[in-house]
Amino acid sequence: MANSIKLEIITPSKMFYRGFVELVIVTTLEGDEGFMYGHSWACKLLDIGELWIQEEGANKDDFRIAAIAGGFIDVKDSIIIYTDAVEWAEDIDKERSQHEKEAAEAWLAEHKNDGDPRDIEAARLAITKANVRGQVAEGSHRHGK
């Protein structure tokens, strides 16, 4: 049995997850990275993407999957992830996510030439978040799922 490490995932409004895990895979600004017991200390910025957690004692292909809206991961004697938003695959409202994506795409199409650059970037981020949420809800891309 592999060694495990304590993981906490914290949002501004709640403790989203607390438990012992064997592996955490996140999308950093440098690409997908995995962290586990014995990993060297690290502090990395997270991109919008998928979060994969292999809980203590789980089968090697058994992961809990969530969509995460960026943040950062701090790896020391435990792993702490700070993020503004994270959502388990089974809790994602696919219809709402698709509606948000369509609304952002429509706004962007209408304002891409005359919109405030900050609003344009916010619309692009909303589209990216909706795409990831939809992808996670449908069964993700990692490991051929």
N, C-alpha and C positions, 0 to 999 in steps of 0.2 A: 504494500500500500504506500502510495506517495505521501510525502509530508504535506501538511496543509498550513495555510496562513490566514489570519483574520482579515476580512474585507468589510469595509464600511463604505456605503454610498450615501452621500449627504446632499440634499437639495436645500434651498433656502427655507422651505416649509416643513421638511420632515427628514427623518432617517429612513431612506428608501430601502436599504438592505443592510443587514448585519449578520455575518455568519463566517464559517470557515470554508475555504475554497482550496482547490488544488491548482487551478489555473484561471487567470483572467486575461481575456483578449480584448483590446480596445483599439480604436483608430486614433493614433496620435497625429500631430502635424507632419510627422515623418513617415506615416504609413501604419499598417497594422502591427501591433506589438503585443507579445504575451509576457505575463508576469506571474511568478510562482514563488513558493518557499525557497529561500536562499538566493533570490535575485539580488544583484547589487543595488545599492540605494539609487533611486531615480526620482526625479520630479519632471513630469512632462505635460505639455499642453495637449488637450484632447480636441479632436475635430468632431464635427457632427458625424455620427456613424453608429455602428453596431457595438454592443457590449455583450461579450460571451463570458459566462461564468460556469466553470465546472466545479460543482460543490464537492465538499469532502465526501469521499466514499462513492462517488458517482462512477458509472461506467465511463470508459475513455471517450466515447462518442456522445455522452449525455451532457448537454449544456442548457442552461437557462439563458434566454436571449432577450435583450432589450434594445430599444432605440435610445440614444443619448445625444443631447444637444450641446456637445462640447464640454469644456471645463478643464480640470487638470487631475492628474493622478500622482499621488505621493507614495512612494514605495520605500519602506524602511523595515522595521520589525513587524509591521502590518501594512496593509494596503488601504489607503483612503482615496476615494474618488469624490471630488466636489464638482457639482454640475447644477445648472439652472433647471434642467428638465431631463427626466429619464422615465421610460415607460416599458413595462414588460410586453412582449409580443402579444400575449393573449388579452391584454387590456387596451390595445390600440383600436380606436374606432376608425375603421378603414374608410367609411363613407365621409366622416368629418375630415379626415386627412386628405382625401381626394378633393373635397370641396375647398379646403384651404389652399391646396395646390392650384386648383383652377382659378380661384380668386386672385392669388398672387401672380399667376401667369397673365391673366387678363389685365391686371393693373400694370404690370411690367410692359406688356405689349402697347398699352396706351400711353405710357409715360417714359419709355426708354430714351427718348430724345430730349425731353424737356423736364424730367423729374429731378428732384434734389438727389444728388449722388448717395446720400445716406439712406434715402427712401428706396432707391434702386437696389442698393446692397441689402437692405432689409427684406425686400421682395425676393431677391435671389436666395438669401438664407432661408426664408420661409419655404421656397420651392425645394431646396436641398433637404430641409428637415422633413417635409411631407414625403419626399421620395424615399428617404431612409425609413420613416415610419411605415410606409406602404410596403417596402421591401421586407422589413422585419415581420410585419403582420402576415405577409404571404409566405414566409418561410426562409428568408435570408439567402445570401449567396455563398457564404463561407462553407467550406467542407462539402460542397456539392448539394447543399440543401436548397 
